[in-house]
Amino acid sequence: MQILNREQLIDILYGCAILGTGGGGELREGIAYIDEALAQGKTFKLISADEVPPGELVCTPYILGAISPLSEQEERAYANLPRTNKHAILSAYERALQYTGNDAIYGTICCELGGSNTAVSFYLAAMFDGYIIDADPAGRAVPEITHSTYYLNNLPAAPIITANEFGECFICENVMDDLRAETVVRALAKISRNDIAAIDHILPIEQMKDAIIHGTISKALKLGKAMRKANEQHANTEQVIAQHGGGFVAFEGEVSAFEFNTVEGFTLGEVTLKGLGEFVNNNYKITVKNENMAAFLNEEVHVTIPDLICCINSQTGTPITNPNYEVGMHVAVVILPAPKEFTGPKGLSIFGPQYAGVNAPYKAAVVS
């Protein structure tokens, strides 16, 4: 077991934001969760899945919704609803205990790697004096519940306990599979100001061990620390990130255009870069569905999911989360390899080029 201090926790969140490929929530929100728990004297305890005693229950908490802001008209639709002073994820956890008849859940497994969603899982574990499991079911951030090793291993998500900022709680029972779970929880998010807290996969650790990607939190810690050290030493941060992540720098340029819209509970958009330095006279376009889905070099397909398309602000040396771009911003695109769990036929069938709208077979990006 490892007790994580604040510096390590922030390194993890930055590492997760890199691996989140634009999604997974805002870093500032994630850091706020961490600082709130630390201010209350809570402890963040990281353990491997192998350290969890047999029979203990673990769960996966997360926030689901679009990552772009609502319009004024959409905000007005919620103006008369009451707000609670409690984080929705805490309400969902309390209701989960009531539903399952348990006094506590041993630990949490984050649903994905991202600046906020990883922090939500950490926060919940710290608040109920539980443990953070060094694993996740995605190895990155992903748009849908279906995009997980839980789905690939046919693990049941239900019961799914959800809560929103208005104090409403919804319990989803007898959900057939994660494909249906995505539809149901996404619909609940859409009527909850595009933001709903959920807890699912409340299962004994024995059922989870073979259906998760082990060591991903430790990986994020190393990546975030490498980023921080590179920035402190005024090194080439994007090259350091690429080296530590086993990838390469695919493009460097400045933002010439971008557009994002909220559609059916997702943030859809694209970002166009005009090449700089060795990439001058070239263009790079990245399409987005919450996360960065596909990249095109001079209109030709260059990289697609499940490979990781990570955008780094070259001026700050930090990851860029969608939709936080500005025209003229200098961006380095770092490509990191996909988790192997998603590169087989079933993984690609749910999270491959076709999902990104690319009519071409998956071709793993290689170090150039």
C-alpha positions as a Markdown table, in Angstrom:
| # | Residue | x | y | z |
|---|---|---|---|---|
| 1 | Met | 0.0 | 0.0 | 0.0 |
| 2 | Gln | 1.1 | 3.5 | -0.8 |
| 3 | Ile | -0.1 | 6.7 | 0.9 |
| 4 | Leu | -0.3 | 9.4 | -1.8 |
| 5 | Asn | 0.7 | 13.0 | -0.9 |
| 6 | Arg | -0.6 | 16.0 | -2.7 |
| 7 | Glu | 2.3 | 16.3 | -5.2 |
| 8 | Gln | 1.8 | 12.6 | -6.2 |
| 9 | Leu | -1.9 | 13.1 | -6.5 |
| 10 | Ile | -1.5 | 16.1 | -8.8 |
| 11 | Asp | 1.1 | 14.3 | -10.9 |
| 12 | Ile | -1.4 | 11.4 | -11.3 |
| 13 | Leu | -4.1 | 13.8 | -12.5 |
| 14 | Tyr | -1.8 | 15.5 | -15.0 |
| 15 | Gly | -0.7 | 12.0 | -16.2 |
| 16 | Cys | -4.3 | 11.0 | -16.5 |
| 17 | Ala | -5.2 | 14.2 | -18.4 |
| 18 | Ile | -2.4 | 13.4 | -20.9 |
| 19 | Leu | -3.8 | 9.8 | -21.2 |
| 20 | Gly | -7.3 | 11.2 | -21.3 |
| 21 | Thr | -6.7 | 12.5 | -24.9 |
| 22 | Gly | -8.8 | 15.6 | -24.3 |
| 23 | Gly | -11.6 | 14.0 | -22.2 |
| 24 | Gly | -12.0 | 12.6 | -18.7 |
| 25 | Gly | -12.9 | 16.0 | -17.2 |
| 26 | Glu | -11.3 | 19.2 | -16.3 |
| 27 | Leu | -8.1 | 19.2 | -14.2 |
| 28 | Arg | -9.2 | 22.2 | -12.1 |
| 29 | Glu | -12.3 | 20.2 | -11.0 |
| 30 | Gly | -10.2 | 17.1 | -10.2 |
| 31 | Ile | -7.7 | 19.1 | -8.2 |
| 32 | Ala | -10.6 | 20.7 | -6.3 |
| 33 | Tyr | -11.9 | 17.3 | -5.3 |
| 34 | Ile | -8.4 | 16.3 | -4.1 |
| 35 | Asp | -7.9 | 19.5 | -2.1 |
| 36 | Glu | -11.3 | 19.2 | -0.5 |
| 37 | Ala | -10.6 | 15.7 | 0.8 |
| 38 | Leu | -7.1 | 16.7 | 2.0 |
| 39 | Ala | -8.6 | 19.7 | 3.8 |
| 40 | Gln | -10.8 | 17.3 | 5.7 |
| 41 | Gly | -7.8 | 15.2 | 6.8 |
| 42 | Lys | -8.6 | 12.3 | 4.4 |
| 43 | Thr | -6.0 | 9.8 | 3.2 |
| 44 | Phe | -5.5 | 8.6 | -0.3 |
| 45 | Lys | -4.4 | 4.9 | -0.1 |
| 46 | Leu | -3.3 | 3.2 | -3.4 |
| 47 | Ile | -3.1 | -0.6 | -3.6 |
| 48 | Ser | -2.9 | -3.1 | -6.3 |
| 49 | Ala | -5.8 | -5.3 | -7.1 |
| 50 | Asp | -3.9 | -8.3 | -5.8 |
| 51 | Glu | -3.8 | -6.7 | -2.4 |
| 52 | Val | -7.6 | -6.6 | -2.0 |
| 53 | Pro | -8.7 | -9.3 | 0.3 |
| 54 | Pro | -10.9 | -12.0 | -1.3 |
| 55 | Gly | -14.6 | -11.3 | -1.1 |
| 56 | Glu | -14.3 | -7.6 | -0.7 |
| 57 | Leu | -16.6 | -5.4 | -2.8 |
| 58 | Val | -15.2 | -2.8 | -5.1 |
| 59 | Cys | -17.0 | -0.3 | -7.3 |
| 60 | Thr | -16.6 | 2.1 | -10.2 |
| 61 | Pro | -17.7 | 5.7 | -9.6 |
| 62 | Tyr | -17.7 | 8.3 | -12.3 |
| 63 | Ile | -19.4 | 11.4 | -13.8 |
| 64 | Leu | -21.0 | 11.1 | -17.2 |
| 65 | Gly | -22.0 | 13.8 | -19.6 |
| 66 | Ala | -20.9 | 16.3 | -22.2 |
| 67 | Ile | -17.7 | 18.3 | -21.5 |
| 68 | Ser | -18.7 | 21.5 | -23.3 |
| 69 | Pro | -20.7 | 24.2 | -21.5 |
| 70 | Leu | -24.4 | 24.5 | -21.9 |
| 71 | Ser | -26.0 | 27.3 | -23.8 |
| 72 | Glu | -27.9 | 30.1 | -22.0 |
| 73 | Gln | -31.2 | 28.6 | -23.2 |
| 74 | Glu | -30.2 | 25.2 | -21.8 |
| 75 | Glu | -29.2 | 26.7 | -18.5 |
| 76 | Arg | -32.5 | 28.4 | -18.2 |
| 77 | Ala | -34.3 | 25.1 | -18.3 |
| 78 | Tyr | -32.7 | 24.1 | -15.0 |
| 79 | Ala | -32.9 | 27.5 | -13.3 |
| 80 | Asn | -35.9 | 26.6 | -11.1 |
| 81 | Leu | -34.6 | 23.3 | -9.9 |
| 82 | Pro | -33.2 | 23.1 | -6.3 |
| 83 | Arg | -29.5 | 22.4 | -5.9 |
| 84 | Thr | -28.0 | 20.3 | -3.1 |
| 85 | Asn | -24.8 | 21.2 | -1.2 |
| 86 | Lys | -23.5 | 17.7 | -1.4 |
| 87 | His | -21.4 | 16.2 | -4.2 |
| 88 | Ala | -23.6 | 14.0 | -6.3 |
| 89 | Ile | -21.1 | 11.1 | -6.1 |
| 90 | Leu | -21.5 | 11.1 | -2.3 |
| 91 | Ser | -25.2 | 10.9 | -2.6 |
| 92 | Ala | -24.9 | 8.0 | -5.1 |
| 93 | Tyr | -22.5 | 6.2 | -2.7 |
| 94 | Glu | -24.8 | 6.5 | 0.2 |
| 95 | Arg | -27.7 | 5.2 | -1.8 |
| 96 | Ala | -25.5 | 2.3 | -3.1 |
| 97 | Leu | -24.8 | 1.2 | 0.5 |
| 98 | Gln | -28.6 | 1.3 | 1.3 |
| 99 | Tyr | -29.4 | -0.6 | -1.8 |
| 100 | Thr | -26.8 | -3.3 | -1.3 |
| 101 | Gly | -27.1 | -3.5 | 2.4 |
| 102 | Asn | -23.4 | -3.0 | 3.0 |
| 103 | Asp | -21.8 | -0.8 | 5.6 |
| 104 | Ala | -19.0 | 0.2 | 3.2 |
| 105 | Ile | -17.3 | -0.7 | 0.0 |
| 106 | Tyr | -13.6 | -1.7 | 0.2 |
| 107 | Gly | -12.3 | 0.4 | -2.7 |
| 108 | Thr | -12.8 | 2.1 | -6.0 |
| 109 | Ile | -11.6 | 1.5 | -9.5 |
| 110 | Cys | -11.8 | 4.6 | -11.7 |
| 111 | Cys | -13.8 | 4.2 | -14.9 |
| 112 | Glu | -11.2 | 5.9 | -17.1 |
| 113 | Leu | -8.1 | 8.0 | -16.9 |
| 114 | Gly | -8.9 | 11.7 | -16.9 |
| 115 | Gly | -8.2 | 14.9 | -14.9 |
| 116 | Ser | -11.6 | 14.9 | -13.2 |
| 117 | Asn | -13.1 | 11.4 | -13.5 |
| 118 | Thr | -10.0 | 9.8 | -11.9 |
| 119 | Ala | -10.2 | 12.3 | -9.1 |
| 120 | Val | -13.8 | 11.6 | -8.5 |
| 121 | Ser | -12.9 | 7.9 | -7.8 |
| 122 | Phe | -10.0 | 8.9 | -5.6 |
| 123 | Tyr | -12.2 | 11.4 | -3.7 |
| 124 | Leu | -14.9 | 8.9 | -3.0 |
| 125 | Ala | -12.4 | 6.3 | -1.7 |
| 126 | Ala | -10.8 | 8.9 | 0.5 |
| 127 | Met | -14.1 | 10.2 | 1.9 |
| 128 | Phe | -15.2 | 6.7 | 3.0 |
| 129 | Asp | -11.8 | 5.6 | 4.2 |
| 130 | Gly | -11.5 | 3.1 | 1.4 |
| 131 | Tyr | -8.8 | 2.2 | -1.0 |
| 132 | Ile | -7.8 | 3.3 | -4.6 |
| 133 | Ile | -7.2 | 0.3 | -6.8 |
| 134 | Asp | -4.2 | 0.7 | -9.1 |
| 135 | Ala | -6.2 | -0.2 | -12.3 |
| 136 | Asp | -9.0 | 0.9 | -14.6 |
| 137 | Pro | -11.0 | -0.6 | -17.4 |
| 138 | Ala | -9.9 | 1.7 | -20.2 |
| 139 | Gly | -6.3 | 2.7 | -19.9 |
| 140 | Arg | -7.3 | 6.2 | -21.2 |
| 141 | Ala | -10.4 | 8.3 | -21.3 |
| 142 | Val | -13.3 | 7.1 | -23.5 |
| 143 | Pro | -16.7 | 8.5 | -24.6 |
| 144 | Glu | -19.0 | 5.7 | -23.6 |
| 145 | Ile | -19.5 | 3.1 | -20.8 |
| 146 | Thr | -19.3 | 0.4 | -23.5 |
| 147 | His | -15.7 | 1.3 | -24.2 |
| 148 | Ser | -14.3 | -0.7 | -21.3 |
| 149 | Thr | -12.7 | -4.1 | -20.5 |
| 150 | Tyr | -15.8 | -4.7 | -18.3 |
| 151 | Tyr | -17.8 | -4.8 | -21.5 |
| 152 | Leu | -15.2 | -6.9 | -23.3 |
| 153 | Asn | -15.4 | -9.4 | -20.4 |
| 154 | Asn | -19.2 | -9.4 | -20.1 |
| 155 | Leu | -19.2 | -8.0 | -16.5 |
| 156 | Pro | -22.7 | -6.8 | -15.4 |
| 157 | Ala | -22.8 | -3.0 | -14.7 |
| 158 | Ala | -26.2 | -3.2 | -12.9 |
| 159 | Pro | -27.3 | -2.2 | -10.4 |
| 160 | Ile | -26.2 | 1.3 | -11.5 |
| 161 | Ile | -26.8 | 4.0 | -8.8 |
| 162 | Thr | -27.0 | 7.5 | -10.1 |
| 163 | Ala | -27.5 | 11.0 | -8.6 |
| 164 | Asn | -27.5 | 14.5 | -9.9 |
| 165 | Glu | -26.9 | 18.0 | -8.4 |
| 166 | Phe | -30.7 | 18.5 | -8.0 |
| 167 | Gly | -30.9 | 15.7 | -5.3 |
| 168 | Glu | -32.5 | 13.2 | -7.6 |
| 169 | Cys | -31.4 | 9.6 | -7.5 |
| 170 | Phe | -32.1 | 6.9 | -10.1 |
| 171 | Ile | -31.4 | 3.2 | -9.7 |
| 172 | Cys | -31.1 | 1.2 | -12.8 |
| 173 | Glu | -31.8 | -2.5 | -12.3 |
| 174 | Asn | -31.7 | -5.4 | -14.8 |
| 175 | Val | -29.8 | -3.5 | -17.4 |
| 176 | Met | -28.9 | -6.1 | -20.1 |
| 177 | Asp | -25.3 | -5.0 | -20.7 |
| 178 | Asp | -23.0 | -2.0 | -20.9 |
| 179 | Leu | -24.4 | -1.1 | -24.4 |
| 180 | Arg | -27.8 | -0.6 | -22.9 |
| 181 | Ala | -26.3 | 0.9 | -19.7 |
| 182 | Glu | -24.7 | 3.6 | -21.9 |
| 183 | Thr | -28.0 | 4.5 | -23.4 |
| 184 | Val | -29.8 | 4.6 | -20.1 |
| 185 | Val | -27.2 | 6.6 | -18.1 |
| 186 | Arg | -26.6 | 9.0 | -21.0 |
| 187 | Ala | -30.4 | 9.7 | -21.1 |
| 188 | Leu | -30.3 | 10.5 | -17.4 |
| 189 | Ala | -27.3 | 12.8 | -17.9 |
| 190 | Lys | -29.1 | 14.7 | -20.6 |
| 191 | Ile | -32.0 | 15.5 | -18.2 |
| 192 | Ser | -29.5 | 16.3 | -15.4 |
| 193 | Arg | -27.8 | 19.3 | -16.9 |
| 194 | Asn | -25.5 | 17.0 | -18.9 |
| 195 | Asp | -23.8 | 15.9 | -15.7 |
| 196 | Ile | -24.7 | 12.8 | -13.6 |
| 197 | Ala | -22.8 | 10.9 | -11.0 |
| 198 | Ala | -22.9 | 7.1 | -11.2 |
| 199 | Ile | -21.6 | 4.0 | -9.4 |
| 200 | Asp | -21.7 | 0.7 | -11.1 |
| 201 | His | -19.9 | -2.7 | -11.3 |
| 202 | Ile | -20.3 | -3.2 | -7.5 |
| 203 | Leu | -18.7 | -6.6 | -7.5 |
| 204 | Pro | -16.3 | -8.8 | -5.4 |
| 205 | Ile | -12.7 | -8.3 | -6.4 |
| 206 | Glu | -12.5 | -11.9 | -7.7 |
| 207 | Gln | -14.8 | -11.0 | -10.5 |
| 208 | Met | -12.9 | -7.8 | -11.4 |
| 209 | Lys | -9.3 | -8.9 | -11.4 |
| 210 | Asp | -9.3 | -10.4 | -14.9 |
| 211 | Ala | -11.4 | -7.6 | -16.3 |
| 212 | Ile | -9.3 | -4.6 | -15.6 |
| 213 | Ile | -6.0 | -3.1 | -16.8 |
| 214 | His | -3.6 | -3.3 | -13.9 |
| 215 | Gly | -1.1 | -0.6 | -12.9 |
| 216 | Thr | -2.6 | 2.3 | -14.8 |
| 217 | Ile | -2.6 | 4.7 | -11.9 |
| 218 | Ser | 1.1 | 4.1 | -11.3 |
| 219 | Lys | 1.7 | 4.6 | -15.0 |
| 220 | Ala | -0.1 | 8.0 | -14.8 |
| 221 | Leu | 2.0 | 9.0 | -11.8 |
| 222 | Lys | 5.2 | 8.3 | -13.7 |
| 223 | Leu | 4.0 | 10.2 | -16.7 |
| 224 | Gly | 2.8 | 13.2 | -14.7 |
| 225 | Lys | 6.0 | 13.3 | -12.7 |
| 226 | Ala | 8.1 | 13.2 | -15.9 |
| 227 | Met | 6.0 | 16.1 | -17.3 |
| 228 | Arg | 6.5 | 18.2 | -14.2 |
| 229 | Lys | 10.2 | 17.6 | -14.0 |
| 230 | Ala | 10.6 | 18.4 | -17.7 |
| 231 | Asn | 8.7 | 21.7 | -17.2 |
| 232 | Glu | 10.8 | 22.6 | -14.2 |
| 233 | Gln | 14.0 | 21.9 | -16.1 |
| 234 | His | 12.7 | 23.8 | -19.2 |
| 235 | Ala | 13.2 | 20.6 | -21.3 |
| 236 | Asn | 11.2 | 19.6 | -24.4 |
| 237 | Thr | 8.2 | 18.4 | -22.5 |
| 238 | Glu | 6.3 | 16.9 | -25.4 |
| 239 | Gln | 9.4 | 14.8 | -26.3 |
| 240 | Val | 9.7 | 13.7 | -22.7 |
| 241 | Ile | 6.0 | 12.7 | -22.6 |
| 242 | Ala | 6.4 | 10.8 | -25.8 |
| 243 | Gln | 9.5 | 9.0 | -24.5 |
| 244 | His | 7.9 | 8.0 | -21.2 |
| 245 | Gly | 4.6 | 6.9 | -22.9 |
| 246 | Gly | 6.3 | 4.8 | -25.6 |
| 247 | Gly | 5.1 | 7.1 | -28.4 |
| 248 | Phe | 6.2 | 9.9 | -30.6 |
| 249 | Val | 5.5 | 13.6 | -31.4 |
| 250 | Ala | 3.4 | 13.5 | -34.6 |
| 251 | Phe | 2.9 | 17.2 | -35.2 |
| 252 | Glu | 3.6 | 20.7 | -33.9 |
| 253 | Gly | 1.6 | 23.7 | -35.0 |
| 254 | Glu | -0.7 | 26.5 | -34.0 |
| 255 | Val | -4.5 | 26.4 | -33.8 |
| 256 | Ser | -6.0 | 27.9 | -37.0 |
| 257 | Ala | -9.6 | 26.9 | -36.3 |
| 258 | Phe | -11.8 | 24.9 | -33.9 |
| 259 | Glu | -15.4 | 24.2 | -33.3 |
| 260 | Phe | -17.3 | 22.3 | -30.6 |
| 261 | Asn | -21.0 | 21.5 | -30.1 |
| 262 | Thr | -23.0 | 19.4 | -27.6 |
| 263 | Val | -25.0 | 16.8 | -29.5 |
| 264 | Glu | -27.0 | 14.0 | -27.8 |
| 265 | Gly | -25.0 | 14.3 | -24.6 |
| 266 | Phe | -21.6 | 14.3 | -26.2 |
| 267 | Thr | -19.1 | 17.1 | -27.1 |
| 268 | Leu | -18.5 | 16.8 | -30.8 |
| 269 | Gly | -16.0 | 19.0 | -32.7 |
| 270 | Glu | -12.7 | 19.3 | -34.5 |
| 271 | Val | -9.4 | 21.2 | -34.2 |
| 272 | Thr | -7.2 | 22.3 | -37.1 |
| 273 | Leu | -3.5 | 23.1 | -36.7 |
| 274 | Lys | -1.2 | 24.9 | -39.1 |
| 275 | Gly | 2.3 | 23.4 | -39.0 |
| 276 | Leu | 5.3 | 25.1 | -37.4 |
| 277 | Gly | 9.0 | 24.3 | -37.5 |
| 278 | Glu | 9.7 | 21.0 | -39.3 |
| 279 | Phe | 5.9 | 20.7 | -39.9 |
| 280 | Val | 5.5 | 24.0 | -41.7 |
| 281 | Asn | 3.4 | 23.9 | -44.9 |
| 282 | Asn | 1.4 | 21.0 | -43.4 |
| 283 | Asn | -2.0 | 20.9 | -41.7 |
| 284 | Tyr | -3.3 | 18.6 | -39.0 |
| 285 | Lys | -7.0 | 18.0 | -38.1 |
| 286 | Ile | -8.3 | 16.2 | -35.0 |
| 287 | Thr | -11.9 | 15.1 | -34.7 |
| 288 | Val | -13.5 | 14.9 | -31.2 |
| 289 | Lys | -16.2 | 13.0 | -29.5 |
| 290 | Asn | -15.5 | 14.0 | -25.9 |
| 291 | Glu | -12.0 | 12.5 | -26.6 |
| 292 | Asn | -9.7 | 12.9 | -29.6 |
| 293 | Met | -11.0 | 10.3 | -32.0 |
| 294 | Ala | -8.9 | 10.6 | -35.3 |
| 295 | Ala | -6.2 | 12.7 | -36.7 |
| 296 | Phe | -5.6 | 13.7 | -40.4 |
| 297 | Leu | -2.3 | 14.9 | -41.8 |
| 298 | Asn | -3.1 | 17.0 | -44.9 |
| 299 | Glu | -6.5 | 15.4 | -45.1 |
| 300 | Glu | -5.2 | 11.9 | -45.1 |
| 301 | Val | -5.9 | 9.5 | -42.1 |
| 302 | His | -2.9 | 9.5 | -39.8 |
| 303 | Val | -4.0 | 8.1 | -36.5 |
| 304 | Thr | -7.3 | 6.7 | -35.1 |
| 305 | Ile | -8.6 | 5.3 | -31.8 |
| 306 | Pro | -7.8 | 3.2 | -29.9 |
| 307 | Asp | -4.3 | 4.9 | -30.2 |
| 308 | Leu | -4.0 | 7.9 | -27.9 |
| 309 | Ile | -4.0 | 11.3 | -29.6 |
| 310 | Cys | -2.7 | 13.6 | -26.9 |
| 311 | Cys | -2.5 | 17.4 | -27.3 |
| 312 | Ile | 0.0 | 19.3 | -25.3 |
| 313 | Asn | 0.1 | 23.1 | -25.0 |
| 314 | Ser | 3.7 | 23.8 | -26.1 |
| 315 | Gln | 3.9 | 27.1 | -24.2 |
| 316 | Thr | 2.8 | 25.7 | -20.8 |
| 317 | Gly | 4.0 | 22.0 | -21.3 |
| 318 | Thr | 0.6 | 20.8 | -20.0 |
| 319 | Pro | -2.2 | 18.7 | -21.6 |
| 320 | Ile | -5.1 | 20.4 | -23.3 |
| 321 | Thr | -8.6 | 19.2 | -22.4 |
| 322 | Asn | -11.5 | 19.7 | -24.9 |
| 323 | Pro | -12.9 | 22.2 | -25.7 |
| 324 | Asn | -10.2 | 24.5 | -24.3 |
| 325 | Tyr | -8.5 | 25.8 | -27.4 |
| 326 | Glu | -7.7 | 29.3 | -28.7 |
| 327 | Val | -6.7 | 30.4 | -32.2 |
| 328 | Gly | -3.0 | 30.8 | -32.3 |
| 329 | Met | -2.3 | 28.4 | -29.4 |
| 330 | His | 0.8 | 26.3 | -30.0 |
| 331 | Val | 0.1 | 22.6 | -29.8 |
| 332 | Ala | 2.2 | 19.5 | -29.9 |
| 333 | Val | 0.4 | 16.3 | -30.8 |
| 334 | Val | 1.8 | 13.2 | -29.0 |
| 335 | Ile | 0.7 | 9.8 | -30.1 |
| 336 | Leu | 0.8 | 7.0 | -27.5 |
| 337 | Pro | 0.1 | 3.3 | -28.1 |
| 338 | Ala | -3.4 | 1.9 | -27.4 |
| 339 | Pro | -4.0 | -0.5 | -24.5 |
| 340 | Lys | -3.6 | -3.9 | -26.0 |
| 341 | Glu | -7.0 | -4.9 | -24.7 |
| 342 | Phe | -8.6 | -2.7 | -27.4 |
| 343 | Thr | -6.5 | -3.8 | -30.3 |
| 344 | Gly | -8.2 | -7.2 | -30.8 |
| 345 | Pro | -11.2 | -7.8 | -33.0 |
| 346 | Lys | -13.8 | -7.2 | -30.2 |
| 347 | Gly | -12.0 | -4.2 | -28.9 |
| 348 | Leu | -11.8 | -2.6 | -32.3 |
| 349 | Ser | -15.4 | -3.5 | -33.0 |
| 350 | Ile | -16.5 | -1.1 | -30.3 |
| 351 | Phe | -13.7 | 1.4 | -30.2 |
| 352 | Gly | -11.9 | 1.5 | -33.5 |
| 353 | Pro | -11.8 | 3.6 | -36.7 |
| 354 | Gln | -15.4 | 3.0 | -37.6 |
| 355 | Tyr | -16.5 | 4.4 | -34.3 |
| 356 | Ala | -14.5 | 7.5 | -35.1 |
| 357 | Gly | -16.2 | 7.8 | -38.5 |
| 358 | Val | -13.2 | 6.5 | -40.4 |
| 359 | Asn | -13.9 | 3.9 | -43.1 |
| 360 | Ala | -10.5 | 2.2 | -42.9 |
| 361 | Pro | -8.9 | -0.6 | -41.0 |
| 362 | Tyr | -7.1 | 0.1 | -37.8 |
| 363 | Lys | -3.3 | 0.6 | -38.3 |
| 364 | Ala | -1.3 | 1.0 | -35.1 |
| 365 | Ala | 0.7 | 4.2 | -35.1 |
| 366 | Val | 4.5 | 3.5 | -34.8 |
| 367 | Val | 7.4 | 5.6 | -33.7 |
| 368 | Ser | 8.7 | 7.4 | -36.7 |
